Amino acid sequence: MIAIITHQSREDTTDQALVLLGKLNELALDDQADACEQLHEQAERLYQNLAESLSE
């Protein structure tokens, strides 16, 4: 059950991040879009690390 909730939350976060990146790109806020993309990538790596640690 916990894994399902975590996975659904991760999908929601990914969707929100992609919407935000799209809006920032539309507004020609490239620096902010780049920062958001970097944060998203860091969050993905953190999620993977936590998932691996918890599965051990």
N, C-alpha and C positions, 0 to 999 in steps of 0.2 A: 504494500500500500504506500509506504513512504517513497519507494523508488518511482512509483507512478506519479505521485504528486510532484516530486522533484523534476521528473521529466516533463510534465505538463507545464510547470512554472518556467523551466528552461526554454520551452518552445514559445511561451508567451513573451518572455524577455527578448528572445531572438526576433520575434515578429515586431515588437515595439522598437527595438534598435534599428531594424531595417526601415521602418516607417520614419523614424527620426532622421536617419541618414538621408533618406529620399527628400524630406522636407528641407533639410539643411542644404542639400545640393541644389534644390530648386531656388533657394534664396541666395545662392552664390556665396555660401558661408563655408568655403573649402577648408579653412583652418579648423573650424569647429567640427566639421564633418570628419576630418582626419583624426581629431582628438577622440571623437565618439567611436570611430572605427577601432582605434588603438585600445580604448577601454573595453570594447566588446571582445576583441581578441584576447585581452588579458583575462576577462571574465570566463571565456571559453577554456583557456588553459587552467585557470583556477578550478573550474568545475571538473575538468578531466582529472586533475591531480587529486581532488577530494574524492571523486568517484573511485579512483584507483585505490586510494588509502582506505576507504570504507569497505571496499570489496575484499580486502586482504584478511 
